[in-house]
Amino acid sequence: MKISLQRVSTKDLATLTERTITVSTSGKYPMLANHPLMNELTTHYADYDAVYTKKSFSGKGKDVAAADHDRDIAFSSLKAFLNGYRQVFSVPNYQDAEDLYQIFVQFGLDLDRMSYSSQTAQMKKLIEELQFPANTQKIANLSLSVAFAEMKTRHEYFEDIFEEQTEANAGLRQMESASSVRRSLEKTLRSYFNILTAMKEVPDWKDAYAEVNELVKAAKNSTIDRKKSADEPE
């Protein structure tokens, strides 16, 4: 019963282990059902099954980027309005526009080009400043209350979705790595095959060896077929 488990694909290793456990615990081979190695193999397979298909990241990157884009647009639109309005001295409340624009200058006119974390920190301070009563009145004078509320809402939504991504990624990284779990599974599966091979001439073990050996052959053939397919010219 020879097979290089390191060369077996992730999915084929899972299939081989699952079928080996199914055969061994089917009731046909009582000496295997409660064998210590079988119990260990079952435990390692459960760990492997939980992590071998897991993603390295949460997949929320696109949602975060979209939320950041939306808050950038809200920020840029408000900034552009104030910049234009403050330069027309003949319009009402142009000084309010100048005062508000200087607040944008204070916290950075290029917020929309900063990193997520830097932009979030500065946007938070900008919004806090704009929410002071004197500034909210200036915003109202310029009929920008809705625009400001939209910028604030989009920023808060970005913070929420970014936090979700951070928590999800942290949770995935805390899971034991698939490579570590695979090594443990390979070691136990190899030991189990060695036991069956050593006992294959014993009457009660002979049929069990033969059945599991067919599973090993199938896994080995699957590896060979996959290698041939990879070597064939397109």
VEXLUMRO-698114 format. One line per field, with one value per atom (N, C-alpha, C): residue number from 1; chain; atom name; y, z, x. Coordinates in nm, 3 decimals. Layout:
<atoms>
num = NUM_...
cadena = A_...
atomo = CA_...
y = Y_...
z = Z_...
x = X_...
</atoms>
This chain:
<atoms>
num = 1_1_1_2_2_2_3_3_3_4_4_4_5_5_5_6_6_6_7_7_7_8_8_8_9_9_9_10_10_10_11_11_11_12_12_12_13_13_13_14_14_14_15_15_15_16_16_16_17_17_17_18_18_18_19_19_19_20_20_20_21_21_21_22_22_22_23_23_23_24_24_24_25_25_25_26_26_26_27_27_27_28_28_28_29_29_29_30_30_30_31_31_31_32_32_32_33_33_33_34_34_34_35_35_35_36_36_36_37_37_37_38_38_38_39_39_39_40_40_40_41_41_41_42_42_42_43_43_43_44_44_44_45_45_45_46_46_46_47_47_47_48_48_48_49_49_49_50_50_50_51_51_51_52_52_52_53_53_53_54_54_54_55_55_55_56_56_56_57_57_57_58_58_58_59_59_59_60_60_60_61_61_61_62_62_62_63_63_63_64_64_64_65_65_65_66_66_66_67_67_67_68_68_68_69_69_69_70_70_70_71_71_71_72_72_72_73_73_73_74_74_74_75_75_75_76_76_76_77_77_77_78_78_78_79_79_79_80_80_80_81_81_81_82_82_82_83_83_83_84_84_84_85_85_85_86_86_86_87_87_87_88_88_88_89_89_89_90_90_90_91_91_91_92_92_92_93_93_93_94_94_94_95_95_95_96_96_96_97_97_97_98_98_98_99_99_99_100_100_100_101_101_101_102_102_102_103_103_103_104_104_104_105_105_105_106_106_106_107_107_107_108_108_108_109_109_109_110_110_110_111_111_111_112_112_112_113_113_113_114_114_114_115_115_115_116_116_116_117_117_117_118_118_118_119_119_119_120_120_120_121_121_121_122_122_122_123_123_123_124_124_124_125_125_125_126_126_126_127_127_127_128_128_128_129_129_129_130_130_130_131_131_131_132_132_132_133_133_133_134_134_134_135_135_135_136_136_136_137_137_137_138_138_138_139_139_139_140_140_140_141_141_141_142_142_142_143_143_143_144_144_144_145_145_145_146_146_146_147_147_147_148_148_148_149_149_149_150_150_150_151_151_151_152_152_152_153_153_153_154_154_154_155_155_155_156_156_156_157_157_157_158_158_158_159_159_159_160_160_160_161_161_161_162_162_162_163_163_163_164_164_164_165_165_165_166_166_166_167_167_167_168_168_168_169_169_169_170_170_170_171_171_171_172_172_172_173_173_173_174_174_174_175_175_175_176_176_176_177_177_177_178_178_178_179_179_179_180_180_180_181_181_181_182_182_182_183_183_183_184_184_184_185_185_185_186_186_186_187_187_187_188_188_188_189_189_189_190_190_190_191_191_191_192_192_192_193_193_193_194_194_194_195_195_195_196_196_196_197_197_197_198_198_198_199_199_199_200_200_200_201_201_201_202_202_202_203_203_203_204_204_204_205_205_205_206_206_206_207_207_207_208_208_208_209_209_209_210_210_210_211_211_211_212_212_212_213_213_213_214_214_214_215_215_215_216_216_216_217_217_217_218_218_218_219_219_219_220_220_220_221_221_221_222_222_222_223_223_223_224_224_224_225_225_225_226_226_226_227_227_227_228_228_228_229_229_229_230_230_230_231_231_231_232_232_232_233_233_233_234_234_234
cadena = A_A_A_A_A_A_A_A_A_A_A_A_A_A_A_A_A_A_A_A_A_A_A_A_A_A_A_A_A_A_A_A_A_A_A_A_A_A_A_A_A_A_A_A_A_A_A_A_A_A_A_A_A_A_A_A_A_A_A_A_A_A_A_A_A_A_A_A_A_A_A_A_A_A_A_A_A_A_A_A_A_A_A_A_A_A_A_A_A_A_A_A_A_A_A_A_A_A_A_A_A_A_A_A_A_A_A_A_A_A_A_A_A_A_A_A_A_A_A_A_A_A_A_A_A_A_A_A_A_A_A_A_A_A_A_A_A_A_A_A_A_A_A_A_A_A_A_A_A_A_A_A_A_A_A_A_A_A_A_A_A_A_A_A_A_A_A_A_A_A_A_A_A_A_A_A_A_A_A_A_A_A_A_A_A_A_A_A_A_A_A_A_A_A_A_A_A_A_A_A_A_A_A_A_A_A_A_A_A_A_A_A_A_A_A_A_A_A_A_A_A_A_A_A_A_A_A_A_A_A_A_A_A_A_A_A_A_A_A_A_A_A_A_A_A_A_A_A_A_A_A_A_A_A_A_A_A_A_A_A_A_A_A_A_A_A_A_A_A_A_A_A_A_A_A_A_A_A_A_A_A_A_A_A_A_A_A_A_A_A_A_A_A_A_A_A_A_A_A_A_A_A_A_A_A_A_A_A_A_A_A_A_A_A_A_A_A_A_A_A_A_A_A_A_A_A_A_A_A_A_A_A_A_A_A_A_A_A_A_A_A_A_A_A_A_A_A_A_A_A_A_A_A_A_A_A_A_A_A_A_A_A_A_A_A_A_A_A_A_A_A_A_A_A_A_A_A_A_A_A_A_A_A_A_A_A_A_A_A_A_A_A_A_A_A_A_A_A_A_A_A_A_A_A_A_A_A_A_A_A_A_A_A_A_A_A_A_A_A_A_A_A_A_A_A_A_A_A_A_A_A_A_A_A_A_A_A_A_A_A_A_A_A_A_A_A_A_A_A_A_A_A_A_A_A_A_A_A_A_A_A_A_A_A_A_A_A_A_A_A_A_A_A_A_A_A_A_A_A_A_A_A_A_A_A_A_A_A_A_A_A_A_A_A_A_A_A_A_A_A_A_A_A_A_A_A_A_A_A_A_A_A_A_A_A_A_A_A_A_A_A_A_A_A_A_A_A_A_A_A_A_A_A_A_A_A_A_A_A_A_A_A_A_A_A_A_A_A_A_A_A_A_A_A_A_A_A_A_A_A_A_A_A_A_A_A_A_A_A_A_A_A_A_A_A_A_A_A_A_A_A_A_A_A_A_A_A_A_A_A_A_A_A_A_A_A_A_A_A_A_A_A_A_A_A_A_A_A_A_A_A_A_A_A_A_A_A_A_A_A_A_A_A_A_A_A_A_A_A_A_A_A_A_A_A_A_A_A_A_A_A_A_A_A_A_A_A_A_A_A_A_A_A_A_A_A_A_A_A_A_A_A_A_A_A_A_A_A_A_A_A_A_A_A_A_A_A_A_A_A_A_A_A_A_A_A_A_A_A_A_A_A_A_A_A_A_A_A_A_A_A_A
atomo = N_CA_C_N_CA_C_N_CA_C_N_CA_C_N_CA_C_N_CA_C_N_CA_C_N_CA_C_N_CA_C_N_CA_C_N_CA_C_N_CA_C_N_CA_C_N_CA_C_N_CA_C_N_CA_C_N_CA_C_N_CA_C_N_CA_C_N_CA_C_N_CA_C_N_CA_C_N_CA_C_N_CA_C_N_CA_C_N_CA_C_N_CA_C_N_CA_C_N_CA_C_N_CA_C_N_CA_C_N_CA_C_N_CA_C_N_CA_C_N_CA_C_N_CA_C_N_CA_C_N_CA_C_N_CA_C_N_CA_C_N_CA_C_N_CA_C_N_CA_C_N_CA_C_N_CA_C_N_CA_C_N_CA_C_N_CA_C_N_CA_C_N_CA_C_N_CA_C_N_CA_C_N_CA_C_N_CA_C_N_CA_C_N_CA_C_N_CA_C_N_CA_C_N_CA_C_N_CA_C_N_CA_C_N_CA_C_N_CA_C_N_CA_C_N_CA_C_N_CA_C_N_CA_C_N_CA_C_N_CA_C_N_CA_C_N_CA_C_N_CA_C_N_CA_C_N_CA_C_N_CA_C_N_CA_C_N_CA_C_N_CA_C_N_CA_C_N_CA_C_N_CA_C_N_CA_C_N_CA_C_N_CA_C_N_CA_C_N_CA_C_N_CA_C_N_CA_C_N_CA_C_N_CA_C_N_CA_C_N_CA_C_N_CA_C_N_CA_C_N_CA_C_N_CA_C_N_CA_C_N_CA_C_N_CA_C_N_CA_C_N_CA_C_N_CA_C_N_CA_C_N_CA_C_N_CA_C_N_CA_C_N_CA_C_N_CA_C_N_CA_C_N_CA_C_N_CA_C_N_CA_C_N_CA_C_N_CA_C_N_CA_C_N_CA_C_N_CA_C_N_CA_C_N_CA_C_N_CA_C_N_CA_C_N_CA_C_N_CA_C_N_CA_C_N_CA_C_N_CA_C_N_CA_C_N_CA_C_N_CA_C_N_CA_C_N_CA_C_N_CA_C_N_CA_C_N_CA_C_N_CA_C_N_CA_C_N_CA_C_N_CA_C_N_CA_C_N_CA_C_N_CA_C_N_CA_C_N_CA_C_N_CA_C_N_CA_C_N_CA_C_N_CA_C_N_CA_C_N_CA_C_N_CA_C_N_CA_C_N_CA_C_N_CA_C_N_CA_C_N_CA_C_N_CA_C_N_CA_C_N_CA_C_N_CA_C_N_CA_C_N_CA_C_N_CA_C_N_CA_C_N_CA_C_N_CA_C_N_CA_C_N_CA_C_N_CA_C_N_CA_C_N_CA_C_N_CA_C_N_CA_C_N_CA_C_N_CA_C_N_CA_C_N_CA_C_N_CA_C_N_CA_C_N_CA_C_N_CA_C_N_CA_C_N_CA_C_N_CA_C_N_CA_C_N_CA_C_N_CA_C_N_CA_C_N_CA_C_N_CA_C_N_CA_C_N_CA_C_N_CA_C_N_CA_C_N_CA_C_N_CA_C_N_CA_C_N_CA_C_N_CA_C_N_CA_C_N_CA_C_N_CA_C_N_CA_C_N_CA_C_N_CA_C_N_CA_C_N_CA_C_N_CA_C_N_CA_C_N_CA_C_N_CA_C_N_CA_C_N_CA_C_N_CA_C_N_CA_C_N_CA_C_N_CA_C_N_CA_C_N_CA_C_N_CA_C_N_CA_C_N_CA_C_N_CA_C_N_CA_C_N_CA_C_N_CA_C_N_CA_C_N_CA_C_N_CA_C_N_CA_C_N_CA_C_N_CA_C_N_CA_C_N_CA_C_N_CA_C
y = -0.119_0.000_0.124_0.157_0.268_0.386_0.503_0.625_0.744_0.840_0.962_1.062_1.070_1.155_1.304_1.343_1.482_1.521_1.423_1.450_1.444_1.399_1.389_1.527_1.562_1.694_1.713_1.836_1.869_1.796_1.803_1.741_1.589_1.532_1.387_1.331_1.408_1.362_1.356_1.455_1.455_1.336_1.309_1.197_1.064_1.046_0.922_0.900_1.004_0.990_0.958_1.029_1.007_0.864_0.814_0.678_0.573_0.602_0.509_0.498_0.611_0.611_0.538_0.561_0.496_0.345_0.297_0.152_0.095_0.163_0.111_0.108_0.196_0.203_0.147_0.073_0.021_-0.090_-0.148_-0.259_-0.393_-0.396_-0.522_-0.560_-0.462_-0.487_-0.434_-0.510_-0.464_-0.420_-0.484_-0.451_-0.312_-0.255_-0.122_-0.010_-0.044_0.059_0.144_0.080_0.154_0.156_0.134_0.138_0.281_0.296_0.431_0.516_0.456_0.532_0.578_0.497_0.537_0.656_0.655_0.769_0.895_0.880_0.994_1.044_0.949_0.985_1.062_1.018_1.085_1.230_1.248_1.381_1.473_1.421_1.502_1.533_1.437_1.462_1.572_1.571_1.675_1.813_1.822_1.949_1.990_1.894_1.921_1.965_1.897_1.929_2.071_2.117_2.251_2.363_2.333_2.443_2.431_2.312_2.299_2.379_2.415_2.498_2.642_2.677_2.812_2.915_3.034_3.143_3.208_3.264_3.335_3.469_3.527_3.656_3.650_3.750_3.749_3.766_3.822_3.849_3.978_4.057_4.183_4.301_4.275_4.383_4.472_4.411_4.490_4.580_4.528_4.608_4.728_4.703_4.811_4.917_4.871_4.966_5.050_4.985_5.057_5.161_5.123_5.216_5.334_5.306_5.413_5.507_5.450_5.531_5.625_5.573_5.654_5.770_5.744_5.854_5.954_5.906_5.997_6.095_6.042_6.127_6.232_6.190_6.283_6.392_6.351_6.446_6.544_6.490_6.573_6.671_6.625_6.711_6.830_6.804_6.911_7.008_6.953_7.036_7.125_7.066_7.142_7.254_7.228_7.331_7.449_7.419_7.525_7.605_7.535_7.602_7.699_7.657_7.744_7.859_7.829_7.929_8.040_8.006_8.104_8.209_8.179_8.271_8.369_8.353_8.445_8.540_8.654_8.744_8.807_8.803_8.869_8.783_8.654_8.566_8.572_8.543_8.546_8.440_8.471_8.376_8.321_8.398_8.346_8.329_8.413_8.402_8.270_8.226_8.096_7.986_7.997_7.897_7.901_8.022_8.037_7.974_8.000_7.945_7.793_7.739_7.592_7.529_7.596_7.543_7.536_7.633_7.634_7.517_7.472_7.353_7.231_7.224_7.117_7.124_7.247_7.266_7.214_7.243_7.204_7.053_6.977_6.832_6.759_6.835_6.774_6.775_6.849_6.852_6.724_6.645_6.521_6.396_6.410_6.296_6.176_6.205_6.096_6.018_6.065_5.992_5.928_5.938_5.877_5.729_5.659_5.520_5.513_5.395_5.378_5.430_5.387_5.422_5.572_5.630_5.773_5.856_5.817_5.891_5.882_5.765_5.747_5.836_5.842_5.925_6.073_6.119_6.260_6.296_6.205_6.229_6.241_6.159_6.164_6.302_6.353_6.484_6.596_6.583_6.682_6.690_6.574_6.569_6.626_6.592_6.647_6.799_6.854_7.000_7.063_7.001_7.056_7.047_6.962_6.946_7.046_7.129_7.235_7.328_7.376_7.457_7.570_7.642_7.755_7.708_7.591_7.540_7.476_7.412_7.356_7.467_7.581_7.695_7.746_7.751_7.793_7.694_7.567_7.465_7.484_7.514_7.538_7.663_7.767_7.891_7.868_7.769_7.739_7.626_7.584_7.475_7.346_7.318_7.199_7.093_7.109_7.015_6.873_6.856_6.722_6.664_6.748_6.703_6.661_6.740_6.706_6.576_6.561_6.440_6.317_6.335_6.224_6.185_6.283_6.254_6.181_6.227_6.164_6.020_6.000_5.865_5.769_5.818_5.732_5.699_5.794_5.767_5.663_5.677_5.582_5.442_5.436_5.306_5.242_5.324_5.270_5.213_5.285_5.236_5.101_5.087_4.962_4.846_4.868_4.759_4.726_4.827_4.803_4.722_4.752_4.676_4.532_4.511_4.374_4.298_4.364_4.299_4.265_4.358_4.336_4.218_4.213_4.104_3.970_3.970_3.846_3.795_3.885_3.844_3.793_3.859_3.816_3.677_3.652_3.521_3.412_3.441_3.342_3.315_3.418_3.400_3.322_3.331_3.259_3.110_3.072_2.930_2.864_2.742_2.671_2.658_2.678_2.677_2.539_2.537_2.412_2.326_2.389_2.312_2.238_2.303_2.239_2.122_2.143_2.036_1.921_1.953_1.848_1.760_1.820_1.740_1.640_1.685_1.595_1.482_1.518_1.417_1.317_1.364_1.274_1.176_1.228_1.144_1.032_1.067_0.966_0.868_0.918_0.831_0.734_0.783_0.697_0.588_0.626_0.527_0.422_0.466_0.374_0.275_0.324_0.237_0.138_0.183_0.095_-0.019_0.013_-0.091_-0.195_-0.149_-0.242_-0.327_-0.266_-0.341_-0.447_-0.410_-0.505_-0.623_-0.601_-0.704_-0.773_-0.747_-0.793_-0.944_-1.018_-1.163_-1.229_-1.147_-1.199_-1.208_-1.324_-1.345_-1.234_-1.190_-1.086_-0.952_-0.932_-0.804_-0.804_-0.923_-0.934_-0.858_-0.878_-0.811_-0.659_-0.618_-0.475_-0.411_-0.479_-0.428_-0.417_-0.521_-0.522_-0.409_-0.383_-0.279_-0.139_-0.116_0.016_0.035_-0.075_-0.067_-0.023_-0.063_-0.018_0.133_0.184_0.329_0.402_0.346_0.406_0.406_0.295_0.286_0.392_0.411_0.510_0.651_0.680_0.811_0.829_0.723_0.729_0.750_0.679_0.694_0.835_0.891_1.027_1.127_1.103_1.191_1.178_1.052_1.027_1.089_1.071_1.128_1.279_1.340_1.486_1.533_1.458_1.495_1.481_1.375_1.357_1.470_1.511_1.620_1.751_1.771_1.892_1.892_1.771_1.760_1.763_1.737_1.734_1.873_1.889_2.022_2.064_2.192_2.244_2.258
z = 0.000_0.000_0.000_-0.120_-0.132_-0.205_-0.144_-0.207_-0.144_-0.226_-0.176_-0.146_-0.020_0.017_-0.011_-0.012_-0.040_-0.183_-0.273_-0.412_-0.440_-0.344_-0.361_-0.346_-0.433_-0.427_-0.297_-0.265_-0.143_-0.139_-0.249_-0.255_-0.251_-0.325_-0.329_-0.194_-0.120_0.014_0.104_0.092_0.172_0.135_0.004_-0.042_0.005_-0.008_0.035_0.184_0.263_0.408_0.446_0.384_0.415_0.381_0.265_0.224_0.312_0.353_0.442_0.576_0.627_0.754_0.737_0.625_0.600_0.595_0.523_0.513_0.649_0.719_0.846_0.956_0.945_1.051_1.002_0.893_0.834_0.916_1.007_1.087_1.039_0.920_0.866_0.935_0.991_1.050_1.194_1.288_1.427_1.487_1.445_1.502_1.461_1.356_1.310_1.367_1.393_1.430_1.548_1.650_1.769_1.786_1.678_1.684_1.716_1.806_1.843_1.722_1.623_1.504_1.425_1.426_1.356_1.426_1.557_1.632_1.604_1.600_1.572_1.429_1.336_1.195_1.178_1.247_1.240_1.290_1.398_1.455_1.358_1.303_1.211_1.082_1.038_0.916_0.940_1.056_1.088_1.087_1.141_1.141_0.997_0.920_0.781_0.697_0.717_0.641_0.671_0.792_0.832_0.772_0.737_0.693_0.550_0.487_0.360_0.247_0.259_0.155_0.199_0.317_0.367_0.286_0.278_0.208_0.303_0.244_0.324_0.373_0.296_0.333_0.321_0.376_0.390_0.260_0.158_0.033_0.035_0.140_0.153_0.093_0.030_-0.023_-0.122_-0.210_-0.309_-0.241_-0.138_-0.066_0.004_0.060_0.128_0.026_-0.088_-0.192_-0.244_-0.261_-0.310_-0.207_-0.080_0.026_0.034_0.017_0.019_-0.100_-0.216_-0.335_-0.315_-0.251_-0.227_-0.133_-0.027_0.066_0.002_-0.088_-0.160_-0.246_-0.313_-0.399_-0.316_-0.203_-0.116_-0.064_-0.024_0.027_-0.083_-0.200_-0.310_-0.360_-0.364_-0.413_-0.320_-0.190_-0.092_-0.095_-0.104_-0.109_-0.235_-0.348_-0.474_-0.470_-0.411_-0.401_-0.319_-0.202_-0.114_-0.181_-0.251_-0.317_-0.424_-0.498_-0.601_-0.545_-0.448_-0.392_-0.321_-0.251_-0.171_-0.258_-0.384_-0.474_-0.545_-0.522_-0.583_-0.474_-0.464_-0.352_-0.355_-0.469_-0.481_-0.433_-0.406_-0.365_-0.214_-0.167_-0.022_0.050_0.169_0.257_0.199_0.112_0.055_0.164_0.270_0.379_0.455_0.465_0.529_0.450_0.318_0.234_0.255_0.268_0.293_0.426_0.528_0.661_0.661_0.596_0.592_0.509_0.401_0.315_0.391_0.475_0.553_0.652_0.694_0.780_0.699_0.574_0.485_0.466_0.450_0.436_0.559_0.676_0.803_0.814_0.768_0.784_0.657_0.551_0.432_0.312_0.209_0.086_0.005_0.039_-0.036_0.043_0.128_0.208_0.121_0.006_-0.080_-0.144_-0.126_-0.180_-0.071_0.052_0.164_0.177_0.260_0.289_0.366_0.370_0.441_0.584_0.656_0.798_0.817_0.735_0.747_0.713_0.605_0.564_0.671_0.727_0.830_0.950_0.993_1.109_1.082_0.963_0.930_0.903_0.839_0.811_0.942_1.038_1.168_1.232_1.226_1.284_1.206_1.074_0.989_1.022_1.031_1.059_1.197_1.295_1.430_1.429_1.355_1.348_1.279_1.171_1.096_1.174_1.277_1.356_1.470_1.490_1.591_1.549_1.644_1.612_1.514_1.533_1.443_1.299_1.285_1.150_1.088_1.170_1.115_1.066_1.132_1.087_0.952_0.937_0.808_0.698_0.732_0.636_0.593_0.690_0.662_0.576_0.605_0.527_0.379_0.354_0.215_0.155_0.230_0.186_0.160_0.246_0.230_0.338_0.414_0.524_0.473_0.361_0.305_0.255_0.187_0.133_0.246_0.355_0.468_0.534_0.549_0.609_0.525_0.395_0.306_0.322_0.330_0.350_0.483_0.586_0.717_0.714_0.649_0.641_0.565_0.454_0.373_0.447_0.524_0.605_0.712_0.779_0.884_0.827_0.706_0.643_0.610_0.562_0.535_0.662_0.772_0.898_0.937_0.917_0.951_0.866_0.733_0.643_0.658_0.687_0.708_0.836_0.939_1.065_1.043_0.964_0.934_0.862_0.767_0.695_0.789_0.876_0.970_1.062_1.115_1.206_1.133_1.010_0.933_0.898_0.856_0.822_0.944_1.057_1.180_1.221_1.204_1.237_1.150_1.021_0.930_0.964_0.998_1.029_1.158_1.248_1.375_1.360_1.251_1.226_1.197_1.243_1.217_1.067_1.019_0.876_0.817_0.693_0.624_0.608_0.584_0.564_0.692_0.807_0.934_0.961_0.936_0.957_0.861_0.737_0.637_0.681_0.733_0.777_0.885_0.977_1.084_1.026_0.930_0.868_0.790_0.712_0.634_0.725_0.835_0.927_0.985_1.027_1.087_0.981_0.863_0.756_0.714_0.705_0.668_0.774_0.899_1.008_1.000_0.966_0.956_0.841_0.728_0.614_0.649_0.725_0.764_0.853_0.942_1.029_0.945_0.850_0.764_0.682_0.633_0.552_0.636_0.757_0.846_0.883_0.888_0.933_0.817_0.694_0.578_0.562_0.624_0.614_0.723_0.819_0.927_0.874_0.888_0.829_0.854_0.975_1.007_0.943_0.906_0.851_0.699_0.641_0.498_0.410_0.436_0.354_0.374_0.498_0.527_0.449_0.449_0.374_0.225_0.170_0.027_-0.011_0.072_0.040_0.048_0.153_0.167_0.060_0.024_-0.080_-0.214_-0.242_-0.365_-0.362_-0.243_-0.230_-0.256_-0.205_-0.225_-0.373_-0.441_-0.585_-0.663_-0.625_-0.693_-0.674_-0.553_-0.526_-0.603_-0.611_-0.684_-0.834_-0.888_-1.030_-1.061_-0.967_-0.986_-0.995_-0.915_-0.917_-1.049_-1.097_-1.224_-1.341_-1.342_-1.450_-1.453_-1.336_-1.330_-1.382_-1.352_-1.399_-1.551_-1.605_-1.750_-1.820_-1.762_-1.821_-1.822_-1.714_-1.705_-1.805_-1.837_-1.929_-2.075_-2.104_-2.242_-2.301_-2.426_-2.489_-2.522_-2.513_-2.543_-2.693
x = 0.086_0.000_0.089_0.140_0.233_0.170_0.184_0.134_0.206_0.242_0.304_0.193_0.158_0.045_0.071_0.198_0.230_0.190_0.186_0.153_0.004_-0.072_-0.217_-0.277_-0.371_-0.433_-0.510_-0.538_-0.611_-0.745_-0.819_-0.951_-0.941_-0.843_-0.828_-0.786_-0.707_-0.668_-0.790_-0.876_-1.000_-1.086_-1.098_-1.180_-1.123_-0.992_-0.927_-0.947_-0.930_-0.944_-1.089_-1.181_-1.323_-1.364_-1.323_-1.359_-1.291_-1.169_-1.098_-1.170_-1.215_-1.289_-1.422_-1.491_-1.620_-1.605_-1.505_-1.481_-1.445_-1.359_-1.308_-1.413_-1.512_-1.615_-1.749_-1.745_-1.870_-1.933_-1.855_-1.905_-1.853_-1.793_-1.739_-1.609_-1.541_-1.410_-1.407_-1.460_-1.470_-1.337_-1.228_-1.097_-1.050_-1.113_-1.074_-1.162_-1.286_-1.384_-1.340_-1.282_-1.241_-1.090_-1.019_-0.873_-0.828_-0.729_-0.682_-0.643_-0.581_-0.543_-0.665_-0.771_-0.893_-0.957_-0.957_-1.010_-0.929_-0.796_-0.709_-0.729_-0.745_-0.766_-0.897_-1.000_-1.130_-1.120_-1.045_-1.027_-0.952_-0.842_-0.761_-0.839_-0.919_-0.997_-1.101_-1.162_-1.261_-1.195_-1.073_-0.999_-0.964_-0.921_-0.882_-1.001_-1.112_-1.233_-1.281_-1.254_-1.301_-1.218_-1.092_-1.005_-0.951_-0.957_-0.885_-0.947_-1.074_-1.135_-1.156_-1.108_-1.131_-1.055_-1.110_-1.044_-0.943_-0.838_-0.739_-0.793_-0.885_-0.941_-1.092_-1.156_-1.301_-1.378_-1.314_-1.384_-1.463_-1.443_-1.518_-1.442_-1.329_-1.248_-1.321_-1.402_-1.476_-1.580_-1.643_-1.743_-1.677_-1.559_-1.486_-1.444_-1.391_-1.348_-1.465_-1.580_-1.698_-1.745_-1.742_-1.783_-1.686_-1.558_-1.458_-1.478_-1.508_-1.533_-1.652_-1.756_-1.876_-1.847_-1.770_-1.741_-1.645_-1.557_-1.468_-1.547_-1.648_-1.731_-1.805_-1.861_-1.933_-1.839_-1.721_-1.621_-1.578_-1.544_-1.495_-1.601_-1.725_-1.833_-1.855_-1.855_-1.874_-1.756_-1.638_-1.517_-1.518_-1.553_-1.554_-1.657_-1.773_-1.876_-1.825_-1.768_-1.720_-1.608_-1.521_-1.409_-1.457_-1.559_-1.612_-1.693_-1.777_-1.869_-1.793_-1.687_-1.613_-1.544_-1.526_-1.456_-1.549_-1.681_-1.778_-1.826_-1.761_-1.787_-1.926_-1.991_-2.122_-2.237_-2.213_-2.323_-2.342_-2.464_-2.488_-2.406_-2.360_-2.292_-2.161_-2.097_-1.973_-1.866_-1.873_-1.776_-1.795_-1.919_-1.943_-1.874_-1.881_-1.815_-1.665_-1.611_-1.466_-1.427_-1.505_-1.475_-1.479_-1.581_-1.595_-1.484_-1.449_-1.343_-1.210_-1.185_-1.061_-1.056_-1.172_-1.177_-1.133_-1.177_-1.133_-0.981_-0.930_-0.785_-0.713_-0.769_-0.708_-0.688_-0.787_-0.779_-0.734_-0.710_-0.652_-0.743_-0.703_-0.783_-0.768_-0.667_-0.642_-0.682_-0.781_-0.828_-0.862_-0.922_-0.969_-0.855_-0.731_-0.616_-0.531_-0.577_-0.505_-0.539_-0.462_-0.492_-0.624_-0.682_-0.809_-0.800_-0.697_-0.688_-0.664_-0.574_-0.546_-0.668_-0.736_-0.855_-0.963_-0.982_-1.084_-1.057_-0.931_-0.896_-0.923_-0.883_-0.900_-1.046_-1.118_-1.260_-1.338_-1.301_-1.369_-1.351_-1.227_-1.200_-1.270_-1.271_-1.338_-1.486_-1.549_-1.693_-1.723_-1.639_-1.659_-1.653_-1.559_-1.544_-1.664_-1.710_-1.823_-1.954_-1.957_-2.079_-2.090_-1.989_-2.003_-2.117_-2.196_-2.315_-2.290_-2.179_-2.152_-2.133_-2.070_-2.045_-2.170_-2.251_-2.376_-2.468_-2.459_-2.540_-2.489_-2.359_-2.300_-2.337_-2.336_-2.375_-2.520_-2.604_-2.746_-2.764_-2.686_-2.696_-2.667_-2.583_-2.544_-2.628_-2.730_-2.819_-2.742_-2.645_-2.560_-2.585_-2.692_-2.718_-2.733_-2.804_-2.825_-2.693_-2.615_-2.485_-2.391_-2.390_-2.305_-2.352_-2.483_-2.538_-2.502_-2.502_-2.468_-2.321_-2.234_-2.092_-2.071_-2.138_-2.126_-2.177_-2.292_-2.351_-2.261_-2.207_-2.119_-1.990_-1.940_-1.821_-1.852_-1.963_-2.001_-2.023_-2.081_-2.101_-1.966_-1.872_-1.738_-1.677_-1.687_-1.631_-1.692_-1.822_-1.890_-1.841_-1.836_-1.798_-1.651_-1.568_-1.425_-1.403_-1.480_-1.470_-1.511_-1.616_-1.659_-1.548_-1.482_-1.373_-1.258_-1.224_-1.114_-1.142_-1.264_-1.300_-1.302_-1.354_-1.362_-1.223_-1.135_-0.999_-0.924_-0.945_-0.878_-0.925_-1.055_-1.108_-1.049_-1.032_-0.975_-0.829_-0.755_-0.613_-0.593_-0.689_-0.677_-0.702_-0.768_-0.790_-0.656_-0.639_-0.514_-0.496_-0.374_-0.349_-0.376_-0.424_-0.455_-0.331_-0.216_-0.093_-0.054_-0.072_-0.040_-0.132_-0.262_-0.359_-0.333_-0.296_-0.270_-0.154_-0.048_0.067_0.026_-0.057_-0.103_-0.189_-0.274_-0.360_-0.277_-0.181_-0.095_-0.020_0.033_0.109_0.023_-0.098_-0.187_-0.236_-0.270_-0.318_-0.209_-0.085_0.028_0.049_0.039_0.054_-0.056_-0.177_-0.290_-0.268_-0.222_-0.194_-0.083_0.017_0.127_0.078_-0.016_-0.073_-0.147_-0.228_-0.302_-0.208_-0.100_-0.003_0.067_0.105_0.174_0.086_-0.046_-0.140_-0.213_-0.172_-0.251_-0.258_-0.166_-0.169_-0.253_-0.297_-0.381_-0.525_-0.589_-0.723_-0.824_-0.837_-0.937_-0.904_-0.778_-0.733_-0.719_-0.716_-0.686_-0.784_-0.913_-1.015_-1.013_-0.989_-0.983_-0.868_-0.753_-0.638_-0.671_-0.733_-0.764_-0.859_-0.959_-1.057_-0.996_-0.918_-0.855_-0.748_-0.681_-0.578_-0.637_-0.761_-0.828_-0.853_-0.884_-0.902_-0.771_-0.663_-0.531_-0.494_-0.522_-0.494_-0.572_-0.698_-0.782_-0.725_-0.680_-0.622_-0.492_-0.412_-0.286_-0.312_-0.409_-0.443_-0.494_-0.569_-0.620_-0.506_-0.402_-0.284_-0.209_-0.197_-0.127_-0.202_-0.336_-0.418_-0.408_-0.406_-0.398_-0.263_-0.157_-0.023_-0.015_-0.075_-0.074_-0.147_-0.260_-0.338_-0.260_-0.183_-0.104_0.011_0.063_0.176_0.137_0.007_-0.037_-0.036_0.012_0.010_-0.131_-0.156_-0.290_-0.309
</atoms>
